[in-house]
Amino acid sequence: MFLLGTLVNGLLIIIGTLLGKLLNRIPEGMKTTVMYAIGLAVMVLGLQMGLKSENFLIVIISLVVGAVTGEALRLEDRLNDLGGWIERKVGSNGKGSISEGFVTATLIFVIGAMAIIGALDSGIRGDHDVLYTKSIIDGFTALILTTTLGIGVIFSTIPVVLYEGLIALFATRINQFVPKELMDQFIVEMTATGGVMIFAIGLNLTGMVKIKVANLLPGIVVTGIIVTILYNYHNFY
């Protein structure tokens, strides 16, 4: 079943969120320190991913073009609007913002190599190990985020399952029209581009700055376009 890893990922996010709700009596000082710790860890993870690039110019161009596109489309505002709509439907529990929890968790769980690589492995080889590992990490992260940002974290399950599920479905056919070498190059540069975005999420979690990370998301698509152009250029010449 090619969606097994995706479903496990969604389930552990839900479990982590519910456990976080039960642990809502954690002292504020402790939660703040833990949130800083998560932010710092996320920054280190992003930095490690960002350094994997074999051509950092691709990362820079992808982020710049992605930022322009994201700002033009107002992706961050639209994501916040969706979170706000959910908040109006289910009500706020007074602990953080449902919109903030939804947006922050969605960006953390969706951006990054593990989601794409794991979903590709599930679809191509039926191997769910990467998504299982990601599920455990996401579950613990959801628990901690919920103690600070509230129940809105649980709604990130929807985009995570849709995102990974669609990639896994696409991957069942990917070998027919995407050369393995091209896919390998894309994963490397996508990992680096996503790593910069994850680093930015870490900065946001520490409260140092407020970067509209969602507006950078088109950079992933731009990375795919640039890598494809370069691959075809090198093969042609």
Long-range contacts (C-beta under 8 A, 24 or more apart in sequence): 2-122, 2-123, 2-126, 2-168, 2-169, 2-171, 2-172, 3-122, 3-165, 3-168, 3-169, 4-122, 4-128, 5-118, 5-119, 5-121, 5-122, 5-128, 5-130, 5-131, 5-132, 5-135, 5-164, 5-168, 6-119, 6-122, 6-131, 6-160, 6-161, 6-164, 6-165, 6-168, 7-161, 8-128, 8-131, 8-132, 8-135, 9-109, 9-118, 9-131, 9-134, 9-135, 9-138, 9-160, 9-161, 9-164, 10-157, 10-160, 10-161, 11-135, 12-135, 12-136, 12-138, 12-139, 12-142, 13-105, 13-109, 13-135, 13-138, 13-139, 13-142, 13-153, 13-154, 13-156, 13-157, 13-160, 14-142, 14-154, 14-157, 15-139, 16-138, 16-139, 16-140, 16-141, 16-142, 16-143, 16-146, 16-153, 17-142, 17-143, 17-146, 17-151, 17-153, 17-154, 18-154, 19-143, 19-146, 20-142, 20-143, 20-144, 20-145, 20-146, 20-147, 20-153, 21-146, 21-151, 23-143, 23-147, 24-95, 24-147, 26-147, 31-147, 31-148, 32-148, 34-144, 34-147, 34-148, 35-144, 35-148, 35-205, 35-206, 36-205, 36-206, 38-141, 38-144, 38-145, 38-205, 39-202, 39-203, 39-204, 39-205, 39-206, 39-207, 40-202, 40-206, 41-202, 42-108, 42-198, 42-199, 42-201, 42-202, 42-205, 43-198, 43-199, 43-202, 43-203, 43-206, 44-202, 45-112, 45-195, 45-198, 45-202, 46-195, 46-196, 46-197, 46-198, 46-199, 46-200, 46-201, 46-202, 47-195, 47-199, 48-195, 49-112, 49-113, 49-191, 49-192, 49-194, 49-195, 49-198, 50-192, 50-195, 50-196, 50-199, 51-192, 51-195, 52-188, 52-191, 52-192, 52-195, 53-188, 53-189, 53-191, 53-192, 53-193, 54-185, 54-188, 54-189, 55-189, 56-192, 58-189, 58-192, 58-193, 58-223, 58-226, 58-227, 58-230, 59-189, 59-192, 59-193, 59-196, 59-223, 61-222, 61-226, 62-189, 62-193, 62-219, 62-220, 62-222, 62-223, 62-226, 63-193, 63-196, 63-216, 63-219, 65-218, 65-219, 65-222, 66-193, 66-215, 66-216, 66-217, 66-218, 66-219, 66-220, 66-221, 66-222, 67-215, 67-216, 67-219, 69-218, 69-222, 70-212, 70-214, 70-215, 70-216, 70-217, 70-218, 70-219, 71-212, 71-215, 73-215, 73-218, 74-215, 75-214, 75-215, 75-217, 75-218, 76-103, 76-212, 76-213, 76-214, 76-215, 79-103, 79-106, 79-214, 83-152, 83-155, 86-152, 86-155, 87-152, 90-151, 92-150, 93-150, 93-151, 95-149, 95-150, 95-151, 96-148, 96-149, 96-150, 96-152, 97-149, 97-150, 97-152, 98-150, 98-151, 98-152, 98-155, 99-152, 100-149, 100-150, 100-152, 101-145, 101-146, 101-149, 101-150, 101-151, 101-152, 101-153, 101-155, 101-156, 102-152, 102-153, 102-155, 102-156, 103-214, 104-145, 104-149, 104-153, 104-201, 104-204, 104-205, 105-141, 105-142, 105-145, 105-149, 105-152, 105-153, 105-155, 105-156, 106-156, 106-159, 106-160, 107-197, 107-201, 107-213, 107-214, 108-138, 108-141, 108-145, 108-198, 108-201, 109-138, 109-141, 109-142, 109-156, 109-160, 110-156, 110-159, 110-160, 110-163, 111-194, 111-197, 111-198, 111-201, 111-213, 111-217, 112-191, 112-194, 112-195, 112-198, 113-187, 113-190, 113-191, 113-194, 113-195, 115-160, 115-163, 115-164, 115-167, 116-167, 116-187, 116-190, 117-187, 118-164, 119-163, 119-164, 119-165, 119-167, 119-168, 119-171, 120-167, 120-168, 120-171, 120-174, 120-183, 120-187, 121-171, 122-164, 122-168, 122-171, 123-167, 123-168, 123-169, 123-170, 123-171, 123-172, 123-174, 124-171, 124-172, 124-174, 124-175, 131-164, 179-231, 181-231, 182-227, 182-228, 182-231, 185-227, 185-230, 185-231, 186-223, 186-224, 186-227, 186-228, 189-223, 189-226, 189-227, 190-220, 190-223, 190-224, 193-219, 193-220, 193-223, 194-220
